[in-house]
Amino acid sequence: MAKKYYYIEEGAQKGAKFNSIEELKQAMWELFKDKMSKEEFENFIKDKIKEVEE
């Protein structure tokens, strides 16, 4: 089984699925880069990642 990583918004059951944490962060950074610093983003995103076995 391979690990997959989801970006989960509050209240959602499942979110966007990625093959790696790096891929997830890269994609999500594009959405948030105009709203916060890279350091703020790193702190924000760590609570939004869910690792699952598929």
PDB file of N, CA, C and O in Angstrom:
ATOM      1  N   MET A   1       0.835  -1.187   0.000  1.00  0.00           N
ATOM      2  CA  MET A   1       0.000   0.000   0.000  1.00  0.00           C
ATOM      3  C   MET A   1       0.882   1.253   0.000  1.00  0.00           C
ATOM      4  O   MET A   1       1.921   1.294   0.658  1.00  0.00           O
ATOM      5  N   ALA A   2       0.463   2.238  -0.724  1.00  0.00           N
ATOM      6  CA  ALA A   2       1.204   3.488  -0.813  1.00  0.00           C
ATOM      7  C   ALA A   2       0.567   4.544   0.074  1.00  0.00           C
ATOM      8  O   ALA A   2      -0.646   4.552   0.282  1.00  0.00           O
ATOM      9  N   LYS A   3       1.393   5.423   0.588  1.00  0.00           N
ATOM     10  CA  LYS A   3       0.875   6.524   1.382  1.00  0.00           C
ATOM     11  C   LYS A   3       0.390   7.627   0.456  1.00  0.00           C
ATOM     12  O   LYS A   3       1.000   7.900  -0.577  1.00  0.00           O
ATOM     13  N   LYS A   4      -0.688   8.241   0.829  1.00  0.00           N
ATOM     14  CA  LYS A   4      -1.224   9.406   0.131  1.00  0.00           C
ATOM     15  C   LYS A   4      -1.420  10.495   1.173  1.00  0.00           C
ATOM     16  O   LYS A   4      -1.572  10.209   2.361  1.00  0.00           O
ATOM     17  N   TYR A   5      -1.416  11.715   0.733  1.00  0.00           N
ATOM     18  CA  TYR A   5      -1.548  12.847   1.642  1.00  0.00           C
ATOM     19  C   TYR A   5      -2.694  13.722   1.169  1.00  0.00           C
ATOM     20  O   TYR A   5      -2.788  14.059  -0.011  1.00  0.00           O
ATOM     21  N   TYR A   6      -3.553  14.082   2.089  1.00  0.00           N
ATOM     22  CA  TYR A   6      -4.697  14.927   1.787  1.00  0.00           C
ATOM     23  C   TYR A   6      -4.534  16.285   2.444  1.00  0.00           C
ATOM     24  O   TYR A   6      -4.038  16.399   3.564  1.00  0.00           O
ATOM     25  N   TYR A   7      -4.961  17.309   1.725  1.00  0.00           N
ATOM     26  CA  TYR A   7      -5.108  18.638   2.304  1.00  0.00           C
ATOM     27  C   TYR A   7      -6.563  18.710   2.724  1.00  0.00           C
ATOM     28  O   TYR A   7      -7.455  18.607   1.882  1.00  0.00           O
ATOM     29  N   ILE A   8      -6.816  18.887   4.016  1.00  0.00           N
ATOM     30  CA  ILE A   8      -8.167  18.863   4.566  1.00  0.00           C
ATOM     31  C   ILE A   8      -8.537  20.234   5.120  1.00  0.00           C
ATOM     32  O   ILE A   8      -7.834  20.772   5.974  1.00  0.00           O
ATOM     33  N   GLU A   9      -9.623  20.789   4.643  1.00  0.00           N
ATOM     34  CA  GLU A   9     -10.167  22.023   5.212  1.00  0.00           C
ATOM     35  C   GLU A   9     -11.049  21.653   6.389  1.00  0.00           C
ATOM     36  O   GLU A   9     -11.607  20.557   6.426  1.00  0.00           O
ATOM     37  N   GLU A  10     -11.176  22.532   7.324  1.00  0.00           N
ATOM     38  CA  GLU A  10     -11.985  22.298   8.517  1.00  0.00           C
ATOM     39  C   GLU A  10     -13.401  21.889   8.128  1.00  0.00           C
ATOM     40  O   GLU A  10     -14.054  22.556   7.325  1.00  0.00           O
ATOM     41  N   GLY A  11     -13.866  20.789   8.704  1.00  0.00           N
ATOM     42  CA  GLY A  11     -15.214  20.312   8.458  1.00  0.00           C
ATOM     43  C   GLY A  11     -15.347  19.390   7.259  1.00  0.00           C
ATOM     44  O   GLY A  11     -16.410  18.804   7.056  1.00  0.00           O
ATOM     45  N   ALA A  12     -14.292  19.246   6.456  1.00  0.00           N
ATOM     46  CA  ALA A  12     -14.362  18.389   5.275  1.00  0.00           C
ATOM     47  C   ALA A  12     -14.005  16.952   5.629  1.00  0.00           C
ATOM     48  O   ALA A  12     -13.212  16.715   6.539  1.00  0.00           O
ATOM     49  N   GLN A  13     -14.578  16.004   4.925  1.00  0.00           N
ATOM     50  CA  GLN A  13     -14.256  14.597   5.117  1.00  0.00           C
ATOM     51  C   GLN A  13     -12.960  14.236   4.396  1.00  0.00           C
ATOM     52  O   GLN A  13     -12.079  13.592   4.966  1.00  0.00           O
ATOM     53  N   LYS A  14     -12.856  14.653   3.155  1.00  0.00           N
ATOM     54  CA  LYS A  14     -11.655  14.428   2.355  1.00  0.00           C
ATOM     55  C   LYS A  14     -11.366  15.698   1.585  1.00  0.00           C
ATOM     56  O   LYS A  14     -12.257  16.502   1.308  1.00  0.00           O
ATOM     57  N   GLY A  15     -10.106  15.857   1.250  1.00  0.00           N
ATOM     58  CA  GLY A  15      -9.705  17.032   0.487  1.00  0.00           C
ATOM     59  C   GLY A  15      -8.933  16.623  -0.751  1.00  0.00           C
ATOM     60  O   GLY A  15      -9.088  15.511  -1.255  1.00  0.00           O
ATOM     61  N   ALA A  16      -8.098  17.534  -1.236  1.00  0.00           N
ATOM     62  CA  ALA A  16      -7.275  17.254  -2.402  1.00  0.00           C
ATOM     63  C   ALA A  16      -6.212  16.218  -2.043  1.00  0.00           C
ATOM     64  O   ALA A  16      -5.594  16.311  -0.982  1.00  0.00           O
ATOM     65  N   LYS A  17      -5.991  15.225  -2.923  1.00  0.00           N
ATOM     66  CA  LYS A  17      -5.070  14.125  -2.646  1.00  0.00           C
ATOM     67  C   LYS A  17      -3.758  14.340  -3.404  1.00  0.00           C
ATOM     68  O   LYS A  17      -3.757  14.745  -4.566  1.00  0.00           O
ATOM     69  N   PHE A  18      -2.641  14.060  -2.724  1.00  0.00           N
ATOM     70  CA  PHE A  18      -1.308  14.201  -3.310  1.00  0.00           C
ATOM     71  C   PHE A  18      -0.476  12.967  -2.999  1.00  0.00           C
ATOM     72  O   PHE A  18      -0.752  12.251  -2.037  1.00  0.00           O
ATOM     73  N   ASN A  19       0.541  12.722  -3.814  1.00  0.00           N
ATOM     74  CA  ASN A  19       1.411  11.571  -3.632  1.00  0.00           C
ATOM     75  C   ASN A  19       2.528  11.807  -2.625  1.00  0.00           C
ATOM     76  O   ASN A  19       3.115  10.848  -2.124  1.00  0.00           O
ATOM     77  N   SER A  20       2.832  13.072  -2.321  1.00  0.00           N
ATOM     78  CA  SER A  20       3.875  13.380  -1.353  1.00  0.00           C
ATOM     79  C   SER A  20       3.531  14.684  -0.635  1.00  0.00           C
ATOM     80  O   SER A  20       2.752  15.502  -1.123  1.00  0.00           O
ATOM     81  N   ILE A  21       4.127  14.846   0.516  1.00  0.00           N
ATOM     82  CA  ILE A  21       3.921  16.089   1.265  1.00  0.00           C
ATOM     83  C   ILE A  21       4.507  17.257   0.483  1.00  0.00           C
ATOM     84  O   ILE A  21       3.930  18.344   0.478  1.00  0.00           O
ATOM     85  N   GLU A  22       5.637  17.053  -0.174  1.00  0.00           N
ATOM     86  CA  GLU A  22       6.262  18.124  -0.951  1.00  0.00           C
ATOM     87  C   GLU A  22       5.351  18.578  -2.093  1.00  0.00           C
ATOM     88  O   GLU A  22       5.217  19.775  -2.350  1.00  0.00           O
ATOM     89  N   GLU A  23       4.728  17.615  -2.774  1.00  0.00           N
ATOM     90  CA  GLU A  23       3.796  17.932  -3.862  1.00  0.00           C
ATOM     91  C   GLU A  23       2.601  18.718  -3.321  1.00  0.00           C
ATOM     92  O   GLU A  23       2.164  19.692  -3.933  1.00  0.00           O
ATOM     93  N   LEU A  24       2.084  18.295  -2.188  1.00  0.00           N
ATOM     94  CA  LEU A  24       0.953  18.972  -1.545  1.00  0.00           C
ATOM     95  C   LEU A  24       1.322  20.410  -1.215  1.00  0.00           C
ATOM     96  O   LEU A  24       0.590  21.339  -1.555  1.00  0.00           O
ATOM     97  N   LYS A  25       2.463  20.591  -0.551  1.00  0.00           N
ATOM     98  CA  LYS A  25       2.885  21.939  -0.148  1.00  0.00           C
ATOM     99  C   LYS A  25       3.122  22.842  -1.343  1.00  0.00           C
ATOM    100  O   LYS A  25       2.751  24.016  -1.320  1.00  0.00           O
ATOM    101  N   GLN A  26       3.734  22.309  -2.381  1.00  0.00           N
ATOM    102  CA  GLN A  26       4.003  23.109  -3.573  1.00  0.00           C
ATOM    103  C   GLN A  26       2.700  23.595  -4.205  1.00  0.00           C
ATOM    104  O   GLN A  26       2.580  24.766  -4.565  1.00  0.00           O
ATOM    105  N   ALA A  27       1.743  22.710  -4.338  1.00  0.00           N
ATOM    106  CA  ALA A  27       0.461  23.075  -4.948  1.00  0.00           C
ATOM    107  C   ALA A  27      -0.309  24.064  -4.084  1.00  0.00           C
ATOM    108  O   ALA A  27      -0.861  25.039  -4.595  1.00  0.00           O
ATOM    109  N   MET A  28      -0.348  23.819  -2.782  1.00  0.00           N
ATOM    110  CA  MET A  28      -1.120  24.685  -1.896  1.00  0.00           C
ATOM    111  C   MET A  28      -0.456  26.044  -1.708  1.00  0.00           C
ATOM    112  O   MET A  28      -1.145  27.044  -1.506  1.00  0.00           O
ATOM    113  N   TRP A  29       0.869  26.093  -1.771  1.00  0.00           N
ATOM    114  CA  TRP A  29       1.585  27.370  -1.628  1.00  0.00           C
ATOM    115  C   TRP A  29       1.139  28.347  -2.713  1.00  0.00           C
ATOM    116  O   TRP A  29       1.019  29.546  -2.461  1.00  0.00           O
ATOM    117  N   GLU A  30       0.893  27.837  -3.915  1.00  0.00           N
ATOM    118  CA  GLU A  30       0.438  28.707  -5.006  1.00  0.00           C
ATOM    119  C   GLU A  30      -0.874  29.415  -4.657  1.00  0.00           C
ATOM    120  O   GLU A  30      -1.111  30.536  -5.106  1.00  0.00           O
ATOM    121  N   LEU A  31      -1.709  28.776  -3.873  1.00  0.00           N
ATOM    122  CA  LEU A  31      -2.982  29.384  -3.474  1.00  0.00           C
ATOM    123  C   LEU A  31      -2.837  30.388  -2.339  1.00  0.00           C
ATOM    124  O   LEU A  31      -3.635  31.318  -2.228  1.00  0.00           O
ATOM    125  N   PHE A  32      -1.830  30.207  -1.501  1.00  0.00           N
ATOM    126  CA  PHE A  32      -1.700  31.013  -0.288  1.00  0.00           C
ATOM    127  C   PHE A  32      -0.549  32.007  -0.294  1.00  0.00           C
ATOM    128  O   PHE A  32      -0.438  32.806   0.636  1.00  0.00           O
ATOM    129  N   LYS A  33       0.310  31.988  -1.307  1.00  0.00           N
ATOM    130  CA  LYS A  33       1.524  32.804  -1.286  1.00  0.00           C
ATOM    131  C   LYS A  33       1.262  34.309  -1.225  1.00  0.00           C
ATOM    132  O   LYS A  33       2.114  35.057  -0.746  1.00  0.00           O
ATOM    133  N   ASP A  34       0.124  34.758  -1.691  1.00  0.00           N
ATOM    134  CA  ASP A  34      -0.205  36.180  -1.633  1.00  0.00           C
ATOM    135  C   ASP A  34      -0.899  36.567  -0.333  1.00  0.00           C
ATOM    136  O   ASP A  34      -1.173  37.743  -0.095  1.00  0.00           O
ATOM    137  N   LYS A  35      -1.183  35.567   0.514  1.00  0.00           N
ATOM    138  CA  LYS A  35      -1.945  35.825   1.735  1.00  0.00           C
ATOM    139  C   LYS A  35      -1.112  35.710   3.005  1.00  0.00           C
ATOM    140  O   LYS A  35      -1.519  36.201   4.058  1.00  0.00           O
ATOM    141  N   MET A  36       0.079  35.051   2.913  1.00  0.00           N
ATOM    142  CA  MET A  36       0.890  34.846   4.115  1.00  0.00           C
ATOM    143  C   MET A  36       2.333  34.585   3.726  1.00  0.00           C
ATOM    144  O   MET A  36       2.641  34.273   2.576  1.00  0.00           O
ATOM    145  N   SER A  37       3.211  34.722   4.713  1.00  0.00           N
ATOM    146  CA  SER A  37       4.623  34.438   4.472  1.00  0.00           C
ATOM    147  C   SER A  37       4.833  32.932   4.379  1.00  0.00           C
ATOM    148  O   SER A  37       3.956  32.154   4.754  1.00  0.00           O
ATOM    149  N   LYS A  38       5.992  32.526   3.879  1.00  0.00           N
ATOM    150  CA  LYS A  38       6.303  31.095   3.763  1.00  0.00           C
ATOM    151  C   LYS A  38       6.315  30.447   5.150  1.00  0.00           C
ATOM    152  O   LYS A  38       5.852  29.316   5.299  1.00  0.00           O
ATOM    153  N   GLU A  39       6.830  31.132   6.151  1.00  0.00           N
ATOM    154  CA  GLU A  39       6.850  30.603   7.522  1.00  0.00           C
ATOM    155  C   GLU A  39       5.429  30.430   8.065  1.00  0.00           C
ATOM    156  O   GLU A  39       5.115  29.404   8.670  1.00  0.00           O
ATOM    157  N   GLU A  40       4.578  31.422   7.851  1.00  0.00           N
ATOM    158  CA  GLU A  40       3.179  31.315   8.283  1.00  0.00           C
ATOM    159  C   GLU A  40       2.493  30.147   7.563  1.00  0.00           C
ATOM    160  O   GLU A  40       1.712  29.412   8.168  1.00  0.00           O
ATOM    161  N   PHE A  41       2.786  29.984   6.285  1.00  0.00           N
ATOM    162  CA  PHE A  41       2.208  28.895   5.506  1.00  0.00           C
ATOM    163  C   PHE A  41       2.627  27.540   6.071  1.00  0.00           C
ATOM    164  O   PHE A  41       1.789  26.652   6.227  1.00  0.00           O
ATOM    165  N   GLU A  42       3.908  27.372   6.378  1.00  0.00           N
ATOM    166  CA  GLU A  42       4.401  26.104   6.923  1.00  0.00           C
ATOM    167  C   GLU A  42       3.679  25.760   8.227  1.00  0.00           C
ATOM    168  O   GLU A  42       3.323  24.602   8.444  1.00  0.00           O
ATOM    169  N   ASN A  43       3.462  26.730   9.083  1.00  0.00           N
ATOM    170  CA  ASN A  43       2.734  26.494  10.336  1.00  0.00           C
ATOM    171  C   ASN A  43       1.259  26.191  10.081  1.00  0.00           C
ATOM    172  O   ASN A  43       0.671  25.339  10.747  1.00  0.00           O
ATOM    173  N   PHE A  44       0.674  26.880   9.128  1.00  0.00           N
ATOM    174  CA  PHE A  44      -0.728  26.707   8.775  1.00  0.00           C
ATOM    175  C   PHE A  44      -0.988  25.323   8.167  1.00  0.00           C
ATOM    176  O   PHE A  44      -1.947  24.645   8.536  1.00  0.00           O
ATOM    177  N   ILE A  45      -0.133  24.919   7.240  1.00  0.00           N
ATOM    178  CA  ILE A  45      -0.394  23.712   6.459  1.00  0.00           C
ATOM    179  C   ILE A  45      -0.193  22.428   7.262  1.00  0.00           C
ATOM    180  O   ILE A  45      -0.840  21.421   6.973  1.00  0.00           O
ATOM    181  N   LYS A  46       0.684  22.440   8.260  1.00  0.00           N
ATOM    182  CA  LYS A  46       0.973  21.198   8.984  1.00  0.00           C
ATOM    183  C   LYS A  46      -0.257  20.641   9.689  1.00  0.00           C
ATOM    184  O   LYS A  46      -0.349  19.430   9.890  1.00  0.00           O
ATOM    185  N   ASP A  47      -1.201  21.494  10.068  1.00  0.00           N
ATOM    186  CA  ASP A  47      -2.427  21.033  10.718  1.00  0.00           C
ATOM    187  C   ASP A  47      -3.488  20.601   9.714  1.00  0.00           C
ATOM    188  O   ASP A  47      -4.536  20.089  10.105  1.00  0.00           O
ATOM    189  N   LYS A  48      -3.231  20.800   8.437  1.00  0.00           N
ATOM    190  CA  LYS A  48      -4.213  20.504   7.402  1.00  0.00           C
ATOM    191  C   LYS A  48      -3.857  19.269   6.583  1.00  0.00           C
ATOM    192  O   LYS A  48      -4.574  18.923   5.644  1.00  0.00           O
ATOM    193  N   ILE A  49      -2.751  18.596   6.930  1.00  0.00           N
ATOM    194  CA  ILE A  49      -2.313  17.427   6.174  1.00  0.00           C
ATOM    195  C   ILE A  49      -2.732  16.160   6.908  1.00  0.00           C
ATOM    196  O   ILE A  49      -2.502  16.008   8.107  1.00  0.00           O
ATOM    197  N   LYS A  50      -3.349  15.261   6.161  1.00  0.00           N
ATOM    198  CA  LYS A  50      -3.733  13.963   6.710  1.00  0.00           C
ATOM    199  C   LYS A  50      -3.057  12.886   5.869  1.00  0.00           C
ATOM    200  O   LYS A  50      -3.211  12.861   4.648  1.00  0.00           O
ATOM    201  N   GLU A  51      -2.307  11.994   6.522  1.00  0.00           N
ATOM    202  CA  GLU A  51      -1.614  10.908   5.835  1.00  0.00           C
ATOM    203  C   GLU A  51      -2.482   9.653   5.920  1.00  0.00           C
ATOM    204  O   GLU A  51      -2.969   9.302   6.995  1.00  0.00           O
ATOM    205  N   VAL A  52      -2.675   8.978   4.785  1.00  0.00           N
ATOM    206  CA  VAL A  52      -3.487   7.760   4.745  1.00  0.00           C
ATOM    207  C   VAL A  52      -2.778   6.689   3.931  1.00  0.00           C
ATOM    208  O   VAL A  52      -1.979   6.999   3.048  1.00  0.00           O
ATOM    209  N   GLU A  53      -3.068   5.441   4.227  1.00  0.00           N
ATOM    210  CA  GLU A  53      -2.573   4.305   3.448  1.00  0.00           C
ATOM    211  C   GLU A  53      -3.653   3.921   2.439  1.00  0.00           C
ATOM    212  O   GLU A  53      -4.817   3.750   2.802  1.00  0.00           O
ATOM    213  N   GLU A  54      -3.267   3.788   1.194  1.00  0.00           N
ATOM    214  CA  GLU A  54      -4.224   3.381   0.156  1.00  0.00           C
ATOM    215  C   GLU A  54      -3.703   2.213  -0.622  1.00  0.00           C
ATOM    216  O   GLU A  54      -4.372   1.733  -1.537  1.00  0.00           O
TER     217      GLU A  54
END
